[in-house]
Amino acid sequence: MDVKECALTVIDRLKNEYPLADCTLDFDEAWKLLVSVRLAAQCTDARVNVVVQDLYAKYPDVNALAEASPEEIEAIVHPCGLGKSKARDISACMRRLRDEFGGQVPDDFDTLLSLPGVGRKSANLIMGDVFGKPAIVTDTHCIRLCNRIGLVHDVKEPKKVEMALWKIIPPEEGNDLCHRFVLHGREVCTARTRSPYCERCCLADICEKNGIDSEKEKL
């Protein structure tokens, strides 16, 4: 099985395992996802979903949040960690949206990258979940699983993993696959346990790392 065939098998099996492939950050407007994904850096999505409730209650739209000072924003979002830098980016980003885009989140990838605090991961998430366009979000789960399975080899830089996946994954599958990587990475192919739960993994027979570890056990 070559890497493209492996990728298609991974897609099919994870679809069966996790039929719903939704973003785990709560949002009902594009700008809210932009805020939440910035807060999610080095913080759990679950905590972000709680913290933003107070933020949006006080600042219910782009204009209101753009008027808030970074210090006012930090006072609310500090439980997410890195509060000062995150608040600064959110403030600057909302002001750009207000002043240059009429309060709307742009649907162009490069324009998104020009916004304060927005990197490739955030831009891809917006493109896929908000605008329904092809996207590959290379977060820590995606990078870990792709290396373990064998879709990439010893590639840890997010952009390099993203570029490698674009070559082997149908564009329309990328966004949902990355959401499923998150679910599988949390439930089965974990990082925080001593070893992943290979015995209940739907990818065990095609996973490169599992095969290597099995051979080691025989020695």
ChimeraX commands (.cxc) that place a marker at each C-alpha (Angstrom):
marker #1 position 0.00,0.00,0.00 radius 0.5
marker #1 position 1.51,3.31,-1.06 radius 0.5
marker #1 position 1.08,6.53,0.94 radius 0.5
marker #1 position -1.89,7.77,-1.12 radius 0.5
marker #1 position -3.73,4.48,-0.69 radius 0.5
marker #1 position -2.91,4.57,3.00 radius 0.5
marker #1 position -4.30,8.10,3.28 radius 0.5
marker #1 position -7.58,7.09,1.62 radius 0.5
marker #1 position -7.88,4.10,3.95 radius 0.5
marker #1 position -7.27,6.36,6.97 radius 0.5
marker #1 position -9.97,8.74,5.74 radius 0.5
marker #1 position -12.53,5.95,5.27 radius 0.5
marker #1 position -11.86,4.26,8.60 radius 0.5
marker #1 position -11.90,7.47,10.63 radius 0.5
marker #1 position -15.15,8.49,8.89 radius 0.5
marker #1 position -16.67,5.24,10.10 radius 0.5
marker #1 position -15.24,5.66,13.59 radius 0.5
marker #1 position -16.18,9.35,13.98 radius 0.5
marker #1 position -19.14,10.14,11.69 radius 0.5
marker #1 position -19.44,13.68,13.06 radius 0.5
marker #1 position -16.37,15.75,12.32 radius 0.5
marker #1 position -17.12,19.06,13.95 radius 0.5
marker #1 position -14.82,21.71,15.32 radius 0.5
marker #1 position -14.56,21.37,19.10 radius 0.5
marker #1 position -14.46,25.14,19.56 radius 0.5
marker #1 position -17.94,26.62,20.02 radius 0.5
marker #1 position -18.86,29.43,17.64 radius 0.5
marker #1 position -21.87,30.79,15.77 radius 0.5
marker #1 position -20.10,33.61,13.92 radius 0.5
marker #1 position -16.83,33.67,12.02 radius 0.5
marker #1 position -15.18,36.31,14.20 radius 0.5
marker #1 position -15.85,34.22,17.30 radius 0.5
marker #1 position -13.93,31.29,15.82 radius 0.5
marker #1 position -11.10,33.69,15.03 radius 0.5
marker #1 position -11.01,34.73,18.70 radius 0.5
marker #1 position -11.36,31.21,20.06 radius 0.5
marker #1 position -8.64,29.67,17.94 radius 0.5
marker #1 position -6.20,32.35,19.16 radius 0.5
marker #1 position -7.13,31.59,22.75 radius 0.5
marker #1 position -6.74,27.85,22.15 radius 0.5
marker #1 position -2.97,28.09,21.74 radius 0.5
marker #1 position -1.52,26.02,24.63 radius 0.5
marker #1 position -5.00,25.77,26.13 radius 0.5
marker #1 position -7.77,23.17,25.87 radius 0.5
marker #1 position -10.77,23.84,23.66 radius 0.5
marker #1 position -13.02,23.00,26.61 radius 0.5
marker #1 position -11.56,25.80,28.72 radius 0.5
marker #1 position -11.73,28.26,25.82 radius 0.5
marker #1 position -15.42,27.45,25.33 radius 0.5
marker #1 position -16.08,28.41,28.95 radius 0.5
marker #1 position -13.94,31.55,29.02 radius 0.5
marker #1 position -15.37,33.09,25.85 radius 0.5
marker #1 position -18.88,33.06,27.28 radius 0.5
marker #1 position -17.94,35.94,29.57 radius 0.5
marker #1 position -16.00,37.67,26.79 radius 0.5
marker #1 position -18.93,37.61,24.37 radius 0.5
marker #1 position -21.42,38.58,27.05 radius 0.5
marker #1 position -19.49,41.81,27.61 radius 0.5
marker #1 position -18.41,42.35,24.00 radius 0.5
marker #1 position -21.11,40.83,21.76 radius 0.5
marker #1 position -19.81,41.88,18.35 radius 0.5
marker #1 position -16.70,42.89,16.44 radius 0.5
marker #1 position -17.20,46.59,17.06 radius 0.5
marker #1 position -17.63,46.16,20.80 radius 0.5
marker #1 position -14.53,43.97,21.08 radius 0.5
marker #1 position -12.55,46.37,18.89 radius 0.5
marker #1 position -13.38,49.18,21.32 radius 0.5
marker #1 position -12.10,47.19,24.30 radius 0.5
marker #1 position -8.53,47.74,25.41 radius 0.5
marker #1 position -6.09,44.81,25.48 radius 0.5
marker #1 position -6.08,45.10,29.28 radius 0.5
marker #1 position -9.86,44.74,29.45 radius 0.5
marker #1 position -9.72,41.69,27.20 radius 0.5
marker #1 position -6.85,40.17,29.18 radius 0.5
marker #1 position -8.82,40.48,32.41 radius 0.5
marker #1 position -11.34,38.01,30.98 radius 0.5
marker #1 position -9.20,35.67,28.90 radius 0.5
marker #1 position -6.24,35.21,31.29 radius 0.5
marker #1 position -7.44,31.71,32.38 radius 0.5
marker #1 position -6.48,30.53,28.88 radius 0.5
marker #1 position -2.84,31.40,29.54 radius 0.5
marker #1 position -0.56,33.81,27.68 radius 0.5
marker #1 position -3.24,36.38,28.37 radius 0.5
marker #1 position -1.23,39.48,27.52 radius 0.5
marker #1 position -0.15,38.41,24.04 radius 0.5
marker #1 position -3.48,36.81,23.22 radius 0.5
marker #1 position -5.42,39.89,24.32 radius 0.5
marker #1 position -3.11,42.12,22.30 radius 0.5
marker #1 position -3.62,40.04,19.16 radius 0.5
marker #1 position -7.38,39.80,19.60 radius 0.5
marker #1 position -7.66,43.55,20.10 radius 0.5
marker #1 position -5.56,44.33,17.02 radius 0.5
marker #1 position -7.36,41.72,14.93 radius 0.5
marker #1 position -10.83,43.01,15.79 radius 0.5
marker #1 position -9.76,46.55,14.99 radius 0.5
marker #1 position -8.54,45.42,11.57 radius 0.5
marker #1 position -11.84,43.67,10.94 radius 0.5
marker #1 position -13.75,46.79,11.95 radius 0.5
marker #1 position -11.62,49.31,10.09 radius 0.5
marker #1 position -10.74,47.41,6.92 radius 0.5
marker #1 position -13.36,44.70,6.40 radius 0.5
marker #1 position -16.61,46.16,7.67 radius 0.5
marker #1 position -16.63,43.83,10.64 radius 0.5
marker #1 position -16.55,40.74,8.42 radius 0.5
marker #1 position -13.94,37.97,8.41 radius 0.5
marker #1 position -12.28,37.80,4.97 radius 0.5
marker #1 position -12.58,34.55,3.02 radius 0.5
marker #1 position -9.14,34.77,1.42 radius 0.5
marker #1 position -6.36,32.67,2.95 radius 0.5
marker #1 position -3.54,35.16,2.46 radius 0.5
marker #1 position -5.66,38.01,3.80 radius 0.5
marker #1 position -6.44,35.96,6.89 radius 0.5
marker #1 position -2.71,35.39,7.39 radius 0.5
marker #1 position -2.20,39.15,7.42 radius 0.5
marker #1 position -4.41,39.54,10.49 radius 0.5
marker #1 position -2.68,39.87,13.90 radius 0.5
marker #1 position -2.28,36.55,15.66 radius 0.5
marker #1 position -3.48,34.48,12.70 radius 0.5
marker #1 position -1.18,31.72,11.46 radius 0.5
marker #1 position -1.71,28.91,8.98 radius 0.5
marker #1 position -3.55,26.73,11.49 radius 0.5
marker #1 position -6.07,29.47,12.29 radius 0.5
marker #1 position -6.47,30.51,8.66 radius 0.5
marker #1 position -7.09,26.93,7.55 radius 0.5
marker #1 position -9.62,26.41,10.32 radius 0.5
marker #1 position -11.54,29.50,9.23 radius 0.5
marker #1 position -11.39,28.53,5.56 radius 0.5
marker #1 position -12.68,25.04,6.24 radius 0.5
marker #1 position -15.20,25.48,9.04 radius 0.5
marker #1 position -16.59,28.90,8.14 radius 0.5
marker #1 position -16.32,29.07,4.37 radius 0.5
marker #1 position -16.39,25.37,3.47 radius 0.5
marker #1 position -13.22,25.59,1.39 radius 0.5
marker #1 position -10.42,22.99,1.22 radius 0.5
marker #1 position -8.29,23.22,4.34 radius 0.5
marker #1 position -5.77,21.20,6.33 radius 0.5
marker #1 position -5.30,22.15,9.97 radius 0.5
marker #1 position -1.98,20.78,11.18 radius 0.5
marker #1 position -2.32,20.92,14.95 radius 0.5
marker #1 position -0.37,18.72,17.37 radius 0.5
marker #1 position -2.76,15.78,16.96 radius 0.5
marker #1 position -2.53,15.87,13.17 radius 0.5
marker #1 position 1.27,16.06,13.24 radius 0.5
marker #1 position 1.61,13.26,15.79 radius 0.5
marker #1 position -0.80,10.88,14.04 radius 0.5
marker #1 position 0.58,11.50,10.56 radius 0.5
marker #1 position 4.08,10.64,11.76 radius 0.5
marker #1 position 2.94,7.57,13.66 radius 0.5
marker #1 position 0.77,6.22,10.85 radius 0.5
marker #1 position 3.43,6.89,8.23 radius 0.5
marker #1 position 1.74,9.55,6.13 radius 0.5
marker #1 position 4.85,11.62,6.79 radius 0.5
marker #1 position 8.20,10.62,8.25 radius 0.5
marker #1 position 9.96,12.59,10.98 radius 0.5
marker #1 position 8.28,15.82,9.89 radius 0.5
marker #1 position 7.29,18.00,12.81 radius 0.5
marker #1 position 7.02,21.46,11.25 radius 0.5
marker #1 position 3.30,22.24,10.77 radius 0.5
marker #1 position 3.64,23.83,7.32 radius 0.5
marker #1 position 5.73,20.92,6.00 radius 0.5
marker #1 position 3.16,18.41,7.26 radius 0.5
marker #1 position 0.40,20.48,5.66 radius 0.5
marker #1 position 2.19,20.60,2.31 radius 0.5
marker #1 position 2.82,16.84,2.42 radius 0.5
marker #1 position -0.84,16.12,3.14 radius 0.5
marker #1 position -2.05,18.33,0.28 radius 0.5
marker #1 position -0.23,15.90,-2.07 radius 0.5
marker #1 position -1.97,12.75,-0.82 radius 0.5
marker #1 position -5.40,13.81,0.50 radius 0.5
marker #1 position -8.36,14.81,-1.68 radius 0.5
marker #1 position -8.86,18.56,-1.03 radius 0.5
marker #1 position -12.48,18.14,0.01 radius 0.5
marker #1 position -11.50,15.63,2.72 radius 0.5
marker #1 position -8.78,17.64,4.46 radius 0.5
marker #1 position -10.81,19.70,6.91 radius 0.5
marker #1 position -12.93,16.85,8.26 radius 0.5
marker #1 position -9.95,14.49,8.41 radius 0.5
marker #1 position -8.07,16.92,10.63 radius 0.5
marker #1 position -11.06,17.18,12.98 radius 0.5
marker #1 position -11.12,13.38,13.12 radius 0.5
marker #1 position -7.39,13.32,13.87 radius 0.5
marker #1 position -8.18,15.47,16.92 radius 0.5
marker #1 position -10.88,13.08,18.10 radius 0.5
marker #1 position -8.73,10.00,17.49 radius 0.5
marker #1 position -5.72,11.65,19.07 radius 0.5
marker #1 position -7.66,12.39,22.23 radius 0.5
marker #1 position -9.39,9.03,22.51 radius 0.5
marker #1 position -6.95,6.45,21.13 radius 0.5
marker #1 position -3.66,7.67,19.67 radius 0.5
marker #1 position -2.83,9.73,22.71 radius 0.5
marker #1 position 0.26,11.73,23.56 radius 0.5
marker #1 position -0.05,11.92,27.34 radius 0.5
marker #1 position -0.24,8.23,28.15 radius 0.5
marker #1 position 2.86,6.02,28.18 radius 0.5
marker #1 position 1.75,4.48,24.90 radius 0.5
marker #1 position -1.26,4.88,22.58 radius 0.5
marker #1 position -4.18,2.45,22.81 radius 0.5
marker #1 position -3.21,0.47,19.71 radius 0.5
marker #1 position -5.31,-2.52,20.75 radius 0.5
marker #1 position -8.50,-0.56,20.06 radius 0.5
marker #1 position -7.30,1.50,17.12 radius 0.5
marker #1 position -9.15,1.17,13.82 radius 0.5
marker #1 position -5.86,1.93,12.04 radius 0.5
marker #1 position -3.67,-0.56,13.90 radius 0.5
marker #1 position -3.08,-2.90,10.94 radius 0.5
marker #1 position -1.91,-0.10,8.63 radius 0.5
marker #1 position -0.09,2.04,11.19 radius 0.5
marker #1 position 3.64,2.15,10.60 radius 0.5
marker #1 position 4.53,2.80,14.24 radius 0.5
marker #1 position 2.34,-0.05,15.46 radius 0.5
marker #1 position 4.08,-2.40,13.04 radius 0.5
marker #1 position 7.52,-1.28,14.19 radius 0.5
marker #1 position 6.60,-1.68,17.85 radius 0.5
marker #1 position 5.16,-5.14,17.18 radius 0.5
marker #1 position 8.42,-6.24,15.58 radius 0.5
marker #1 position 10.36,-4.93,18.59 radius 0.5
marker #1 position 8.20,-7.01,20.92 radius 0.5
marker #1 position 9.15,-10.18,19.00 radius 0.5
marker #1 position 12.87,-9.58,19.45 radius 0.5
marker link #1:1,2 radius 0.2
marker link #1:2,3 radius 0.2
marker link #1:3,4 radius 0.2
marker link #1:4,5 radius 0.2
marker link #1:5,6 radius 0.2
marker link #1:6,7 radius 0.2
marker link #1:7,8 radius 0.2
marker link #1:8,9 radius 0.2
marker link #1:9,10 radius 0.2
marker link #1:10,11 radius 0.2
marker link #1:11,12 radius 0.2
marker link #1:12,13 radius 0.2
marker link #1:13,14 radius 0.2
marker link #1:14,15 radius 0.2
marker link #1:15,16 radius 0.2
marker link #1:16,17 radius 0.2
marker link #1:17,18 radius 0.2
marker link #1:18,19 radius 0.2
marker link #1:19,20 radius 0.2
marker link #1:20,21 radius 0.2
marker link #1:21,22 radius 0.2
marker link #1:22,23 radius 0.2
marker link #1:23,24 radius 0.2
marker link #1:24,25 radius 0.2
marker link #1:25,26 radius 0.2
marker link #1:26,27 radius 0.2
marker link #1:27,28 radius 0.2
marker link #1:28,29 radius 0.2
marker link #1:29,30 radius 0.2
marker link #1:30,31 radius 0.2
marker link #1:31,32 radius 0.2
marker link #1:32,33 radius 0.2
marker link #1:33,34 radius 0.2
marker link #1:34,35 radius 0.2
marker link #1:35,36 radius 0.2
marker link #1:36,37 radius 0.2
marker link #1:37,38 radius 0.2
marker link #1:38,39 radius 0.2
marker link #1:39,40 radius 0.2
marker link #1:40,41 radius 0.2
marker link #1:41,42 radius 0.2
marker link #1:42,43 radius 0.2
marker link #1:43,44 radius 0.2
marker link #1:44,45 radius 0.2
marker link #1:45,46 radius 0.2
marker link #1:46,47 radius 0.2
marker link #1:47,48 radius 0.2
marker link #1:48,49 radius 0.2
marker link #1:49,50 radius 0.2
marker link #1:50,51 radius 0.2
marker link #1:51,52 radius 0.2
marker link #1:52,53 radius 0.2
marker link #1:53,54 radius 0.2
marker link #1:54,55 radius 0.2
marker link #1:55,56 radius 0.2
marker link #1:56,57 radius 0.2
marker link #1:57,58 radius 0.2
marker link #1:58,59 radius 0.2
marker link #1:59,60 radius 0.2
marker link #1:60,61 radius 0.2
marker link #1:61,62 radius 0.2
marker link #1:62,63 radius 0.2
marker link #1:63,64 radius 0.2
marker link #1:64,65 radius 0.2
marker link #1:65,66 radius 0.2
marker link #1:66,67 radius 0.2
marker link #1:67,68 radius 0.2
marker link #1:68,69 radius 0.2
marker link #1:69,70 radius 0.2
marker link #1:70,71 radius 0.2
marker link #1:71,72 radius 0.2
marker link #1:72,73 radius 0.2
marker link #1:73,74 radius 0.2
marker link #1:74,75 radius 0.2
marker link #1:75,76 radius 0.2
marker link #1:76,77 radius 0.2
marker link #1:77,78 radius 0.2
marker link #1:78,79 radius 0.2
marker link #1:79,80 radius 0.2
marker link #1:80,81 radius 0.2
marker link #1:81,82 radius 0.2
marker link #1:82,83 radius 0.2
marker link #1:83,84 radius 0.2
marker link #1:84,85 radius 0.2
marker link #1:85,86 radius 0.2
marker link #1:86,87 radius 0.2
marker link #1:87,88 radius 0.2
marker link #1:88,89 radius 0.2
marker link #1:89,90 radius 0.2
marker link #1:90,91 radius 0.2
marker link #1:91,92 radius 0.2
marker link #1:92,93 radius 0.2
marker link #1:93,94 radius 0.2
marker link #1:94,95 radius 0.2
marker link #1:95,96 radius 0.2
marker link #1:96,97 radius 0.2
marker link #1:97,98 radius 0.2
marker link #1:98,99 radius 0.2
marker link #1:99,100 radius 0.2
marker link #1:100,101 radius 0.2
marker link #1:101,102 radius 0.2
marker link #1:102,103 radius 0.2
marker link #1:103,104 radius 0.2
marker link #1:104,105 radius 0.2
marker link #1:105,106 radius 0.2
marker link #1:106,107 radius 0.2
marker link #1:107,108 radius 0.2
marker link #1:108,109 radius 0.2
marker link #1:109,110 radius 0.2
marker link #1:110,111 radius 0.2
marker link #1:111,112 radius 0.2
marker link #1:112,113 radius 0.2
marker link #1:113,114 radius 0.2
marker link #1:114,115 radius 0.2
marker link #1:115,116 radius 0.2
marker link #1:116,117 radius 0.2
marker link #1:117,118 radius 0.2
marker link #1:118,119 radius 0.2
marker link #1:119,120 radius 0.2
marker link #1:120,121 radius 0.2
marker link #1:121,122 radius 0.2
marker link #1:122,123 radius 0.2
marker link #1:123,124 radius 0.2
marker link #1:124,125 radius 0.2
marker link #1:125,126 radius 0.2
marker link #1:126,127 radius 0.2
marker link #1:127,128 radius 0.2
marker link #1:128,129 radius 0.2
marker link #1:129,130 radius 0.2
marker link #1:130,131 radius 0.2
marker link #1:131,132 radius 0.2
marker link #1:132,133 radius 0.2
marker link #1:133,134 radius 0.2
marker link #1:134,135 radius 0.2
marker link #1:135,136 radius 0.2
marker link #1:136,137 radius 0.2
marker link #1:137,138 radius 0.2
marker link #1:138,139 radius 0.2
marker link #1:139,140 radius 0.2
marker link #1:140,141 radius 0.2
marker link #1:141,142 radius 0.2
marker link #1:142,143 radius 0.2
marker link #1:143,144 radius 0.2
marker link #1:144,145 radius 0.2
marker link #1:145,146 radius 0.2
marker link #1:146,147 radius 0.2
marker link #1:147,148 radius 0.2
marker link #1:148,149 radius 0.2
marker link #1:149,150 radius 0.2
marker link #1:150,151 radius 0.2
marker link #1:151,152 radius 0.2
marker link #1:152,153 radius 0.2
marker link #1:153,154 radius 0.2
marker link #1:154,155 radius 0.2
marker link #1:155,156 radius 0.2
marker link #1:156,157 radius 0.2
marker link #1:157,158 radius 0.2
marker link #1:158,159 radius 0.2
marker link #1:159,160 radius 0.2
marker link #1:160,161 radius 0.2
marker link #1:161,162 radius 0.2
marker link #1:162,163 radius 0.2
marker link #1:163,164 radius 0.2
marker link #1:164,165 radius 0.2
marker link #1:165,166 radius 0.2
marker link #1:166,167 radius 0.2
marker link #1:167,168 radius 0.2
marker link #1:168,169 radius 0.2
marker link #1:169,170 radius 0.2
marker link #1:170,171 radius 0.2
marker link #1:171,172 radius 0.2
marker link #1:172,173 radius 0.2
marker link #1:173,174 radius 0.2
marker link #1:174,175 radius 0.2
marker link #1:175,176 radius 0.2
marker link #1:176,177 radius 0.2
marker link #1:177,178 radius 0.2
marker link #1:178,179 radius 0.2
marker link #1:179,180 radius 0.2
marker link #1:180,181 radius 0.2
marker link #1:181,182 radius 0.2
marker link #1:182,183 radius 0.2
marker link #1:183,184 radius 0.2
marker link #1:184,185 radius 0.2
marker link #1:185,186 radius 0.2
marker link #1:186,187 radius 0.2
marker link #1:187,188 radius 0.2
marker link #1:188,189 radius 0.2
marker link #1:189,190 radius 0.2
marker link #1:190,191 radius 0.2
marker link #1:191,192 radius 0.2
marker link #1:192,193 radius 0.2
marker link #1:193,194 radius 0.2
marker link #1:194,195 radius 0.2
marker link #1:195,196 radius 0.2
marker link #1:196,197 radius 0.2
marker link #1:197,198 radius 0.2
marker link #1:198,199 radius 0.2
marker link #1:199,200 radius 0.2
marker link #1:200,201 radius 0.2
marker link #1:201,202 radius 0.2
marker link #1:202,203 radius 0.2
marker link #1:203,204 radius 0.2
marker link #1:204,205 radius 0.2
marker link #1:205,206 radius 0.2
marker link #1:206,207 radius 0.2
marker link #1:207,208 radius 0.2
marker link #1:208,209 radius 0.2
marker link #1:209,210 radius 0.2
marker link #1:210,211 radius 0.2
marker link #1:211,212 radius 0.2
marker link #1:212,213 radius 0.2
marker link #1:213,214 radius 0.2
marker link #1:214,215 radius 0.2
marker link #1:215,216 radius 0.2
marker link #1:216,217 radius 0.2
marker link #1:217,218 radius 0.2
marker link #1:218,219 radius 0.2
view
